[in-house]
C-alpha cells in the first residue's frame, strides 16, 4: 500500500478592520467575501463560509497542508485590502487590524460554526465585536491582554 498523509484542519478565523472602523458596508460584503474566497482557493485552503459585519469578517476554512496559517491569513488580508482600496468601495485608507484570531474547529462543530457565521447580523444587534471576540477567546481558553487585543 502507498503511504499517504491525510489531514483536515478546519479553522475559524476572525479578522477586524483597523480600529474596528465601519468600512465593510452591506452593499460590498458579498463581493468582498467572494474575492476573499478566491484567495483562499488559490492557497488551497477553501472556505466553507465567509460572513461578518461592517467591521469584521469570520471565515471557516480548511487549512492547506502546504502553507502555514499565518501565510494564508496574510495573503487574504493583503489581497482583500487591495481590493477594498481599488476595486471595491475604493476606501483609500482601508486596512485590517494587525492581528487576527484563529481557532481549530472539529468536524462535529462545523454546522454550529456555519450557523454562527450566517447569523452574524443578529448577534451584533445585541453585542459589539469586542464582546463577541472576548467571548470566543474565553470559550477557546485563549489568554489575552486587553491592552493589545484592540489595534
Buried (B, 14 or more C-beta within 10 A) or exposed (E): EEEEEEEEEBBBBBBBBBEBBEBBEEEBBEBBBEBBBBBBEEBEBEBBBBBBBBBBBBBBBBBBEEEEBEEBBBBBBEBBBEBBBEEBBEBEEBBBBEBBBBBEBEEEBBEEBBEBBEEBEEBBEEEEBEEBBBEBBEEEEEEEEEEEBEE
